[in-house]
Amino acid sequence: MTTRNWRTKSNRTSCKMYMMCDNKNNNPIDTNIPNTLTISPFTNVGTFTWTAPQNVTSVDYLIVGGGGGGGAAYDTGSAGGGGGGSALTGSISVTPGTTYSIVVGAGGNGGNATTDGTYRQEYNGEDGSNSSFSTIIALGGGKGYKSRSANTRDNRDGLGGYASNNNNVASTGGNGAGNRIGGEDGGGGGGNLSAGGSSNFTPNISRTSGAGLISNISGSNITYGAGGVGGRVDQSRSGSNASNNTGNGGEGATSVSFDYKKGGNGGSGIVILKY
């Protein structure tokens, strides 16, 4: 028989799995079967501590930085999606009784677009914040860029945000095709496993985001650190926010006519320990 005991404490939830076996025939007990499994996810943004329990000398980890926010758009412009936060997995040795620092990074805010009736302004998204466990740091994803500069073509117009992969090498965002006149797609944000798709001049084709890392350390297959989709021409909408605790990038906004649309927020990061 297997039972599960769930408990919630402060900012984290721990689950312990206990395995109980009938031994009707008095067979020798296999002492190699582990009797507990603990999964500790840290989901709130902030700084926390974790003390290694007795008899625990190593832990498996997933550390994900916050995703970048998508760019804003106005007047037929399309912005870049935010980059995915770095997603790191592995094992690390710990010392029982020792306290370790944990940081969960915030996702970057999506860029705003504003007007006072005569002056129009749009803004880039914000970078995501780093997450960490002990000395291991997962970088936050890069911001998605606004659909275009106010007065002139800029080589960052509609550019998707970068992501940092497991080797701390930037996975680039796709290029935007924005310009002062508008009418093109924004680039997709970079992901942990691939770069974001670059824009072209074809309407209604959103630029794909870079792929994220799929992990089942929590017991379910979840994608972490994917880029945000670039803004799509001819569809006036704000960028969608990424889900919290994924480190995925926020979507880039798209504007039709004289609309002003906000970029999507990046997803916050997460730290999960299993031991």
Protein Blocks (a to p, Z undefined) as FASTA:
>chain_A
ZZdddddehjbccdddddddddfkopacdfkbcfbdcddddfbgcdddddddehiabdcd
ddddddddddddeehiacdddddddddeddddddehiacdddddddddddddddehjacc
dddddddddddehjbccddddddddfbdfkbccfkgopacddddfkopacdddddfbdfk
ooiacdddddfkbccddddfbehiacddddddddfklopacdehiacddddehiacdddd
ddehklpacdddddehjaccdddddddddddddZZ
